[in-house]
Amino acid sequence: MVKIVTAFTLAHSVTLTIAALGLVSIPDRIIEPLVAATIIWVALENLFAAAPDRRRWIWSFGFGLVHGLGFASALGELELEGTALIRALVGFNIGVEVGQLVFVVIALPLLTGMSQGRGAKLTPRIASLAAAAIGTYWLVERVFAG
């Protein structure tokens, strides 16, 4: 799990940095729906894959590249430059990594506990269905709302 989370963070750090520095610019109307699509992909993989893909960290890295471009849009709204931009990039990336790892440390035991006994098959399916529904809503919203 740490490998998956770290691959995501490393990837979004790369694209966040190059986009925040102005080296790459992809319009929000393209990136925002792609971010939602990655959420749907993971949820559907959880629902329909016979077994978790051992290379899931590679997908996570690819999706992190997309999410980093989305994060860059939010960071760009702050209009930071120079040292302030570098500090914001480093702080944001460290904060996201620590936040994700803390979430994993808290959520993984909870989800594991909830998936024991009667909830063994139902809990992950409900969580994946919820993520797919939310991702679909975001995708439709981002494609059709502007």
Order of alpha helices (4+ residues) and beta strands (2+ residues): alpha-alpha-alpha-alpha-alpha
